[in-house]
Amino acid sequence: MTATAISAEGIRKRYGDTQALDGFDLTVAEGTVHGLLGPNGAGKTTAVRTLATLSRITEGRATVCGFDVAGQPDEVRARIGLTGQYAAVDETLSGRQNLVLFGRLFGLRGGRARRRADELLTQFALTDAAGRSAGDYSGGMRRRLDLAASMIVVPRVLFLDEPTTGLDPRSRNQVWDAVRSLVAGGTTVLLTTQYLEEADQLADLISVMDAGRVVAEGTADELKARLGGDRIEVVARDVTELPDTAALVRRVCDIEPEVNYETCQVVARVNDRVLALTEVAAALRATGLEVTDLGTRRPSLDEVFLHLTDRPAGERAARRQPTRKEGSAA
């Protein structure tokens, strides 16, 4: 059986009158990426702060690497790394100077700190920019430098709190590649994100959070399957032909389709998308009904999120959460 890296049971965390976590449960297997997906205010950052010993648990129990978060915080801290929502690098120092500084703070002697800095600069593709001020780095480069700083002493568990917020697609892909490299080396990653694509790309298992608790959990495919499988989509040539198009899809697929008059689209859930696509295409040819597009797709995590929480992933929750700038720690 796979060992457990992180365990949380019935965690509650209160800030004054605000219940930030309300019965939060989580199990993360070693050597995996576990995604915490949810909107602002769902409790993701609070969950990370409590598990990383930065915030006291009001109620419940949690362990990291087998050590109790509340009773053995020093043992937990010795085995974890944390990259928060805001980069913790000193923008007046160069990339190499930042990593040497972190190395010295972690107890590495001068020569060892410099060698470790060079290793990480190579690992995170920052060698060419090593002598430049971090303030001149792009957002993606600063993020990679921040990740490198959290890996000065390779942690058994790395907490990544919305690591790609505000990054452009190229920079986001660079961070994703860095995360995959860390996991390939044996590090367990707990990733919080609002980006559905990010969870889909990186996470072996996803926990959907809302109102301080986990409301659903599974692989991306398992969560998508909750919405009833694949869809066939037909776009009518004209809005006047939507009724005939919908009738054809209804007859072939034996299900009442959804009709969108704004997009001229007819959508139906199907069990066998290849068979459905073939049969609808044949029926369209036989009737002479013309369409502008025909295809199949699987439900997105976005649709799953809407189904589970009745609100889009980026929408801010009504209840206010405290916000604090967090940096790299271990």
C-alpha positions as CSV (number, residue, x, y, z in Angstrom):
1,M,0.0,0.0,0.0
2,T,1.1,3.6,-0.7
3,A,2.3,5.4,2.4
4,T,0.4,8.5,3.5
5,A,2.4,11.8,3.4
6,I,-0.4,14.1,4.7
7,S,-3.5,13.3,6.7
8,A,-6.1,15.7,8.1
9,E,-9.2,14.6,10.1
10,G,-12.0,17.0,11.0
11,I,-9.9,20.1,10.9
12,R,-11.6,23.3,12.0
13,K,-10.1,26.7,12.0
14,R,-11.8,29.9,13.2
15,Y,-10.6,33.5,12.9
16,G,-12.9,35.4,15.2
17,D,-16.4,34.9,13.9
18,T,-15.2,33.5,10.6
19,Q,-15.1,29.7,10.2
20,A,-12.3,29.3,7.7
21,L,-12.1,25.5,7.9
22,D,-15.2,23.5,8.9
23,G,-14.5,19.8,9.1
24,F,-11.7,19.6,6.6
25,D,-10.5,16.0,5.8
26,L,-7.6,15.1,3.5
27,T,-5.3,12.1,2.7
28,V,-2.4,12.6,0.4
29,A,-0.3,9.6,-0.8
30,E,3.5,9.9,-0.9
31,G,5.1,10.8,-4.3
32,T,1.9,12.3,-5.8
33,V,0.5,15.7,-6.7
34,H,-2.7,16.3,-4.8
35,G,-4.8,19.3,-5.9
36,L,-6.9,21.4,-3.7
37,L,-9.4,23.1,-6.1
38,G,-11.7,25.9,-5.0
39,P,-12.7,29.5,-5.3
40,N,-11.3,32.4,-3.3
41,G,-12.5,32.0,0.2
42,A,-13.0,28.2,0.1
43,G,-10.3,27.6,2.7
44,K,-7.4,26.4,0.5
45,T,-4.7,28.8,1.9
46,T,-5.9,28.3,5.5
47,A,-5.6,24.5,4.9
48,V,-2.1,24.9,3.8
49,R,-1.2,27.2,6.6
50,T,-2.5,24.8,9.2
51,L,-0.8,21.8,7.7
52,A,2.5,23.7,7.4
53,T,2.3,24.6,11.1
54,L,1.9,28.4,10.3
55,S,-1.5,28.5,11.9
56,R,-2.9,26.7,14.9
57,I,-5.7,24.2,14.4
58,T,-8.8,25.1,16.3
59,E,-10.1,21.5,16.3
60,G,-9.2,18.2,14.7
61,R,-5.9,16.4,14.0
62,A,-3.4,16.5,11.2
63,T,-0.1,14.7,10.5
64,V,2.6,15.3,7.9
65,C,5.2,12.6,7.2
66,G,3.8,10.8,10.2
67,F,4.4,13.7,12.7
68,D,1.5,15.5,14.5
69,V,1.2,19.1,13.2
70,A,0.1,20.5,16.5
71,G,2.3,18.4,18.8
72,Q,5.5,18.0,16.8
73,P,5.7,21.2,14.7
74,D,9.5,21.2,14.6
75,E,9.6,17.6,13.1
76,V,7.1,18.7,10.5
77,R,8.9,21.9,9.5
78,A,12.2,19.9,9.1
79,R,10.5,17.8,6.3
80,I,8.4,20.4,4.4
81,G,8.8,23.3,1.9
82,L,6.3,26.0,1.2
83,T,5.9,28.3,-1.7
84,G,3.1,30.8,-1.0
85,Q,1.1,33.1,-3.3
86,Y,3.8,35.8,-3.3
87,A,7.4,35.3,-4.2
88,A,9.7,35.6,-1.2
89,V,12.9,36.4,-3.1
90,D,14.9,39.6,-2.5
91,E,14.6,41.6,-5.7
92,T,17.8,43.5,-5.0
93,L,19.9,40.4,-5.0
94,S,20.8,38.3,-8.0
95,G,19.3,34.8,-8.5
96,R,22.5,33.1,-7.3
97,Q,22.8,35.4,-4.3
98,N,19.2,34.7,-3.3
99,L,19.8,30.9,-3.3
100,V,23.2,31.2,-1.5
101,L,21.4,33.3,1.1
102,F,18.7,30.7,1.6
103,G,21.3,28.0,1.7
104,R,23.2,29.8,4.5
105,L,19.9,30.3,6.4
106,F,19.3,26.5,6.1
107,G,22.7,25.9,7.7
108,L,24.8,25.1,4.6
109,R,28.4,26.3,4.8
110,G,29.6,28.8,2.2
111,G,31.0,26.4,-0.3
112,R,28.1,24.0,0.0
113,A,25.6,26.8,-0.2
114,R,27.2,28.0,-3.5
115,R,27.3,24.5,-5.0
116,R,23.6,23.9,-4.1
117,A,22.7,27.3,-5.6
118,D,24.3,26.3,-8.8
119,E,22.6,22.9,-8.9
120,L,19.2,24.6,-8.4
121,L,19.9,27.3,-11.0
122,T,20.6,24.5,-13.5
123,Q,17.6,22.4,-12.4
124,F,15.2,25.4,-12.9
125,A,16.8,26.7,-16.1
126,L,18.0,29.9,-14.5
127,T,21.8,29.6,-15.1
128,D,21.9,32.2,-17.8
129,A,20.1,34.7,-15.5
130,A,22.0,33.7,-12.3
131,G,23.9,37.0,-12.1
132,R,21.0,39.3,-12.9
133,S,18.9,41.1,-10.2
134,A,15.8,39.1,-9.3
135,G,13.9,42.3,-9.7
136,D,14.6,42.1,-13.5
137,Y,13.2,38.6,-13.7
138,S,9.9,37.8,-15.5
139,G,7.1,36.6,-13.3
140,G,7.7,33.0,-14.4
141,M,11.4,33.3,-13.6
142,R,10.7,34.7,-10.1
143,R,8.3,31.9,-9.5
144,R,10.9,29.3,-10.5
145,L,13.5,31.0,-8.3
146,D,11.0,30.9,-5.4
147,L,10.5,27.2,-6.1
148,A,14.2,26.7,-6.1
149,A,14.6,28.4,-2.8
150,S,12.0,26.0,-1.3
151,M,14.2,23.1,-2.5
152,I,17.5,24.2,-0.9
153,V,17.0,21.2,1.3
154,V,14.9,18.8,-0.7
155,P,11.6,18.5,1.2
156,R,9.6,15.3,1.5
157,V,6.4,17.4,1.2
158,L,6.1,20.7,-0.7
159,F,3.1,23.0,-0.3
160,L,2.4,25.1,-3.3
161,D,-0.3,27.7,-2.7
162,E,-1.6,29.0,-6.1
163,P,1.9,29.0,-7.6
164,T,0.9,30.3,-11.1
165,T,-1.5,33.1,-10.2
166,G,-1.0,36.0,-12.5
167,L,1.5,34.2,-14.8
168,D,1.2,34.2,-18.6
169,P,0.7,30.8,-20.3
170,R,4.4,30.3,-21.1
171,S,5.5,31.1,-17.6
172,R,2.8,28.8,-16.2
173,N,4.0,25.9,-18.3
174,Q,7.5,26.5,-17.0
175,V,6.3,26.2,-13.5
176,W,4.3,23.1,-14.3
177,D,7.5,21.5,-15.7
178,A,9.4,22.4,-12.6
179,V,6.7,20.8,-10.4
180,R,6.7,17.6,-12.5
181,S,10.5,17.4,-12.1
182,L,10.2,17.7,-8.3
183,V,7.6,14.9,-8.1
184,A,9.8,12.7,-10.3
185,G,12.5,13.1,-7.7
186,G,10.2,11.7,-5.0
187,T,8.7,14.9,-3.5
188,T,5.0,14.9,-2.5
189,V,3.2,18.1,-3.6
190,L,0.0,19.6,-2.2
191,L,-1.1,22.1,-4.8
192,T,-3.8,24.7,-4.2
193,T,-5.3,26.4,-7.3
194,Q,-8.2,28.2,-8.8
195,Y,-7.1,27.1,-12.3
196,L,-9.1,24.1,-13.4
197,E,-6.6,23.4,-16.2
198,E,-3.7,23.4,-13.7
199,A,-5.4,20.7,-11.6
200,D,-6.2,18.7,-14.7
201,Q,-2.6,18.9,-15.9
202,L,-0.7,18.2,-12.6
203,A,-2.9,16.5,-10.0
204,D,-3.0,12.7,-9.5
205,L,-6.0,13.3,-7.2
206,I,-8.2,16.4,-6.8
207,S,-10.1,17.5,-3.7
208,V,-12.8,20.1,-4.5
209,M,-13.2,22.6,-1.6
210,D,-16.1,24.9,-0.7
211,A,-17.0,26.6,2.5
212,G,-14.0,25.2,4.4
213,R,-14.5,21.5,3.6
214,V,-13.9,19.0,0.9
215,V,-17.2,18.5,-1.1
216,A,-15.8,16.0,-3.7
217,E,-12.7,14.0,-4.4
218,G,-11.3,11.9,-7.2
219,T,-9.2,11.9,-10.3
220,A,-10.0,14.5,-13.0
221,D,-11.7,11.8,-15.1
222,E,-13.7,10.5,-12.1
223,L,-14.9,14.0,-11.2
224,K,-15.9,14.6,-14.9
225,A,-17.8,11.3,-14.9
226,R,-20.1,12.7,-12.3
227,L,-21.7,14.8,-15.0
228,G,-22.7,11.7,-17.0
229,G,-20.0,11.0,-19.5
230,D,-19.3,12.5,-22.9
231,R,-21.3,15.0,-25.0
232,I,-22.1,15.2,-28.6
233,E,-22.3,18.8,-29.9
234,V,-24.0,19.9,-33.1
235,V,-24.0,23.5,-34.3
236,A,-26.9,24.3,-36.6
237,R,-26.4,26.4,-39.7
238,D,-29.2,28.8,-38.7
239,V,-31.4,29.3,-35.6
240,T,-34.5,28.4,-37.7
241,E,-33.0,24.9,-38.2
242,L,-32.4,24.3,-34.4
243,P,-35.7,22.4,-33.9
244,D,-35.0,20.0,-36.7
245,T,-31.5,19.5,-35.5
246,A,-32.6,18.9,-31.9
247,A,-35.2,16.4,-33.1
248,L,-32.6,14.5,-35.1
249,V,-30.2,14.3,-32.1
250,R,-33.1,13.3,-29.8
251,R,-34.1,10.5,-32.2
252,V,-30.5,9.1,-32.8
253,C,-29.2,9.5,-29.2
254,D,-32.5,8.6,-27.5
255,I,-32.1,11.5,-25.0
256,E,-33.5,15.0,-24.7
257,P,-30.7,17.3,-25.8
258,E,-29.9,20.8,-24.5
259,V,-30.6,23.6,-27.0
260,N,-28.8,26.9,-26.9
261,Y,-30.5,29.5,-29.3
262,E,-27.7,32.0,-28.8
263,T,-25.0,29.7,-30.1
264,C,-27.2,27.6,-32.3
265,Q,-25.9,24.5,-30.5
266,V,-27.5,21.2,-29.6
267,V,-25.8,19.2,-26.9
268,A,-26.6,15.6,-25.7
269,R,-25.0,13.3,-23.2
270,V,-23.9,10.0,-24.7
271,N,-22.3,6.7,-23.5
272,D,-20.4,5.9,-26.6
273,R,-19.1,9.1,-28.3
274,V,-17.7,7.4,-31.3
275,L,-20.9,5.5,-32.1
276,A,-23.0,8.6,-31.4
277,L,-20.8,10.8,-33.7
278,T,-21.0,8.2,-36.5
279,E,-24.8,7.8,-36.2
280,V,-25.6,11.5,-36.0
281,A,-23.3,12.2,-39.0
282,A,-25.0,9.5,-41.0
283,A,-28.5,10.8,-40.1
284,L,-27.5,14.4,-41.1
285,R,-26.4,13.2,-44.5
286,A,-29.5,11.1,-44.9
287,T,-31.8,14.0,-44.1
288,G,-29.8,16.7,-45.9
289,L,-29.8,18.8,-42.8
290,E,-26.7,21.0,-42.9
291,V,-24.7,22.0,-39.8
292,T,-21.6,24.2,-39.3
293,D,-19.9,22.0,-36.7
294,L,-20.2,18.5,-35.3
295,G,-18.1,16.9,-32.6
296,T,-17.8,15.3,-29.2
297,R,-16.1,16.3,-26.0
298,R,-15.8,15.3,-22.4
299,P,-17.1,17.4,-19.5
300,S,-14.5,20.0,-18.2
301,L,-13.5,20.5,-14.6
302,D,-15.1,23.9,-15.0
303,E,-18.5,22.2,-15.5
304,V,-17.8,19.9,-12.6
305,F,-17.0,22.8,-10.3
306,L,-20.2,24.6,-11.3
307,H,-22.1,21.4,-10.6
308,L,-20.6,20.9,-7.2
309,T,-20.6,24.5,-5.9
310,D,-23.1,26.3,-8.1
311,R,-20.6,29.0,-8.8
312,P,-17.5,29.5,-11.1
313,A,-14.1,28.6,-9.8
314,G,-12.8,32.2,-9.8
315,E,-15.8,33.7,-8.0
316,R,-15.0,35.1,-4.5
317,A,-16.8,33.5,-1.7
318,A,-19.2,35.8,0.3
319,R,-17.5,35.1,3.6
320,R,-14.2,37.0,4.1
321,Q,-11.0,35.1,4.6
322,P,-7.8,36.7,6.1
323,T,-5.0,37.2,3.6
324,R,-1.4,37.1,4.5
325,K,1.7,37.2,2.3
326,E,3.5,33.9,2.6
327,G,7.0,33.0,1.3
328,S,9.2,30.0,1.1
329,A,9.8,28.0,4.3
330,A,10.8,24.6,5.4
